Every structure is written in C-alpha cells, then in structure tokens.
Amino acid sequence: MSTDEDYSAFLDKANQDTGSNDKKDSKFAKVESINTDVPAHLKKIDATYTSDSDEPFEPVALKHNGADLSKTNFAKLIGVDSGDVKPTDTKHFDPQGQYKEVIDAVSKSSDGVHVVKVFEVSHGSTRKEYYLVTIDKEGNVVGLKAKAVES
C-alpha cells in the first residue's frame, strides 16, 4: 500500500505546470476599441451575442482617415495581427436575423457610402470578438463588438 509521502509526491507531480502554451487562449487580448466619440444611439444598444459566454455588445469608435476598411488596415487599427482577423458580411454573421437591431444601429452610423462590415478577431482557438463596423461622416470607424467563447 502507498504511503502518505508517495501520495503527496503524486499530487505534486499532477499539479506541476506542464509548460503548455494554452495560456494565451484563456483570456481576450487587450484591443483598442474607443479613442473618439461614440455615437449616442450605439451606447443605448442592449443586446447580447449568444455563445458559450453570452456577452453584451459594446461600442466601438476609432479615429480613422475615412478609407474603406480592409482586413489589414482594420487589424492595424485595433492593434492585432492581420492573421487573426477574418472579414465576413452581415449575412454570414447573422443568417437568422437575430441581430437585426445591432446591424441596423451600426448602419445608422454610416456616412451613407460605406456598408456595415463584420470582422471576426480570433484570440486563440475558442475566444473571438465580432466587430460590426462602418465609416461615419467624420471618417471614423464606429460600430459594436461582442466577445464570444465558442467551443
């Protein structure tokens, strides 16, 4: 039969750090999302993105030069690697129409030329942020984002 010391050694070994690199997947990276005025109607949106974490949509307002948003310049704007950004559109983001209020609110912020764009930003294998953004009349990027945990 095992001794208490053997059992204690077993527990110590089981609780050791394995050196696994999964730590980056345990949190969302700090991402720039507000550095200019947020349109008032975006502050009033009370909607939640449904995922394993059910997070609320939050405003996004970033100074920009008015140019159309590509994957690369959006990644640079929020301070992430462009390899972590996947552009999509509102139809793929919301195929069943459950986020119509969110999409409409972002569209209302548009300068009338730019459409709502959706960017999926990965923070590891299960954590993502969804940005629904457009360009406003001042040329800034405005919209809403939601964090998601998708296992």
DRENSERO-58303 format. One record per residue (C-alpha): residue in three letters; z, y, x. Coordinates in steps of 0.1 Angstrom, whole numbers, plus 5000, padded with zeros to 4 digits. Each point is the difference from the previous one (the first is absolute). Example, Ala and Ser with C-alpha at 12.3 -4.5 7.8 and 13.67 -1.06 7.14 Angstrom:
# DRENSERO-58303
ala507849555123 ser499350345014 
# end
This chain:
# DRENSERO-58303
met500050005000 ser499250365012 thr502750235013 asp500650354988 glu498650125033 asp496749814995 tyr499750144965 ser500750355012 ala497449965027 phe497549884974 leu500750314978 asp499750235030 lys496649855009 ala498850024964 asn500850364997 gln498450115033 asp497150244999 thr496849805005 gly498150305013 ser497649984971 asn497950314994 asp500550004962 lys502350315002 lys497250244995 asp499349854966 ser503550064988 lys499650384994 phe497450254991 ala498950225029 lys500750374997 val496950164987 glu499250374995 ser499550074963 ile501150364993 asn499350315022 thr498750244974 asp500750104963 val500049714975 pro498350084967 ala502750034973 his498449744977 leu500149735027 lys503850055004 lys500449924963 ile498349665001 asp502549734991 ala498149675007 thr500849695020 tyr497649785020 thr500649634990 ser500649775030 asp502849805014 ser501950335005 asp498950214970 glu500050345018 pro499450344984 phe496950215007 glu500850295023 pro498150335006 val497650045030 ala499050355012 leu498450035034 lys498350305017 his496349925005 asn496750175007 gly498449914967 ala497749735016 asp499549684981 leu502549735009 ser498849715021 lys502249705010 thr500350155035 asn500950364992 phe502449884973 ala501849785025 lys500250295024 leu501350234973 ile503049774991 gly500549885036 val499149634999 asp497549795018 ser496749994981 gly500049625002 asp503050014976 val498050194974 lys497849844974 pro498050234977 thr499449894964 asp499350164967 thr501950064968 lys498249714982 his501349755026 phe503450165002 asp500550004962 pro497749744984 gln502149994968 gly500650374995 gln503749995003 tyr500150305025 lys497650224980 glu502750284998 val500450005037 ile496250005007 asp499550284974 ala502850215016 val498449985034 ser496550074986 lys501450314983 ser500950135035 ser496449965013 asp497950305010 gly497449874975 val497849865027 his502049725015 val501049684982 val503349815002 lys500049775030 val502449715005 phe501249905035 glu502149685005 val502150045032 ser501549685014 his503449995016 gly500049645012 ser499049704979 thr501850074968 arg500850374998 lys497450264989 glu499750354988 tyr497350104975 tyr498850365002 leu498150144971 val498750345013 thr497450274996 ile499150335015 asp501450314981 lys498550354997 glu501750115033 gly498449705018 asn503349815003 val500649634994 val502149964969 gly501049704978 leu502549734996 lys501149705020 ala502149694993 lys501649745023 ala499449634992 val501449675012 glu497449734994 ser501049655009 
# end
